[in-house]
Amino acid sequence: MNQSERINSFSYIRAGACIAIIVLHVFASAVIIYGEELDILPYAISRGIANCLMWAVPCFVMTTGALLLNESKELSYKKIYGKYMVRIILAVIVFCLIFRLFDMVMNREDVSVVVVIDGFYKIYTGTSWSHMWYLYMLVGLYLLLPFYRKIAKYSDRWEIKFLLSIYFIFISLLPLTGMLELKSGFYIHVSTIYPLYLFCGYAIHKKFFEINKLTSVLLILLSTEGIFLLTIIRWKYSVEVMEQLWSYSSILVVMQAVGVFTLMVRTKGNVWKLAGKILNKIDDCSFGIYLIHMIFVRLVLRYMEYNPYEGIVPLNFILLICGILAVSYVITWVMKKVPGIRSII
């Protein structure tokens, strides 16, 4: 696979993850708003569909690791902090204020100093709309990126594998015993799973792990089936402790994300044909789509009171998801033409 095919693969991963996040948020929001009207089975199925798409954000992070930890890519402190991180911080400020304004208009709140202060309070505390957490996570990764790059540059294949093993054992595997009220006293001095995904994307890109397509497919099928079935059990029998099985640090989500990422990276670009062109277009606007789509999810489901569980349910969700994707894409495409704004999205 040549370099251009690899880059195309990353574009396809980002575009696919972008679509998956919209599907996830539509189902998760719908079941939160209208879940009380549902029987336990459709409720659990909706939760299961949302949980089975948790691979999306990890794949975003893995793509970042594959691209930015690569020693052949020159990245100065100025570019990391003056371009990448500034872009994210500006996006946080601008869109948190936009979301606060949207809430104010839809809830018919009066403009006041308190509202303005509340907007900046939410920016600082990360308590704006829930999907904005991803941007705060990116700021943390970018802050440490120069040091992560040094680890990648001066570590051999075995050392990267060892690092990933340590992250996996302590952040993903050992916490599972907590479900049995047996909390491990051993820990490493990190607090999140995301560096694992960052280095995992780099390791797969560098072929430190020889994971073939069949293995990738098996990882995807087994983990996805496990997440879906366990979600049904969780809601049918009200087992709240099972929620950690589809968190980003869950062993099942790690398996799923690794499977999806590896399969996409190992699949050559000419397989995609027309779909590849569409995915490239979506990837060009993926960051803006991620930021904007929740406006329409919230507008349609909450404020327009559209209940997708009434009528032909599968068709309702398909049309809703496609509509939100299309509108978010068009708005992002237009905004990218505007000087000043295009540098943010």
C-alpha positions, 0 to 999 in steps of 0.5 A: 500500500503506497502513501497516498492509499494510506492517507485515503484510508485515514480519510475514510476512517475519519468520515466513517467515524463522523457518520457513526457519531451522528448515528450514535447521537441520534439514537442516544438522544432519541432514547433519552427523550422518548425512552419512557414511552418504549417497551424494554426491548426497543429501548435496549436495542436503541441503547445497543445500537448507540453503544456499538458505535463507541469505536468512532472516537477511538478511531479519530484518536488512532488516526491522529496518532498514526499521522502525528506520531510519525517521525517522518512528519515534521512538527514544531512546537509552534505548529502544534501549539500555534496552529493545532491547539489554537484551532481547538481552543477557538472552536471550543470558545466559538461553539460553546457560545453558539450553543449557549445562544441556541439554548437561550433562543429556544428556551426564550431566555432574556439576554443578561449578564448572567447568561453571558457569564454562564456561557464562559463558565461552561467553556471553562468547566467543560459543561457545555453540550456533551459532545464538546468533551472531545475537544477538551480531550484533544487539547490534553493530547496536543499539550503532551504531543511533543513528548509522545512524539519523542517516545515514538521516535526513540522507541523500538517495536518491542518498547511500543508494544510494551507501552501499549500492553501497560496501558491496556492492562491498567486502563482497560483490563484491571478495572473489569474486576471492579464489576465484582467489587474487587478494585485493584490497588495497582495503577499507573500514573495516567488517567485516561485511555486516549494515549493508548489509542494514540500510540495504537494508531501509530503502531498499526500504521507502522505495522508493529502488529501484523493484524490481517483482515480476517482477524480484524473482521473477527475482532469487529464481529465478536466485540460488536456482538458482545456489546449489543448482547450485553447491553440487552442484558444490562437493561433487561435485568437493570445491571448498572455495573455493566455500563463500563463495558462500553466505555472508551476504556472497555476491552470490547471497545478497544477490540472493536476500534482496533478491528475497524481501524486495522481493516480500513487501513489494510483495505486498498483505496481502489476498493472504495471507488465512488464511496471513496470520493464521497467519504473524502468529501465528508472527511473534508468537513468532518470536524465542522460536521462533528461540531454542528450536527448536535444543533439539529439533533437537539432541534428536531428531537427536543424542540420540534418534538419529532418522535422517530419511534412513531410510524416506520421506525427504521425509515424514520431513523434513516431519514433523520440521520441522512438529513442531519448529515446532509444539512451539517455537511452543507453548512460546514462546506459554506462556512469553510468558504468564509475567511476566519471561520474556515481556519476553525472548522 
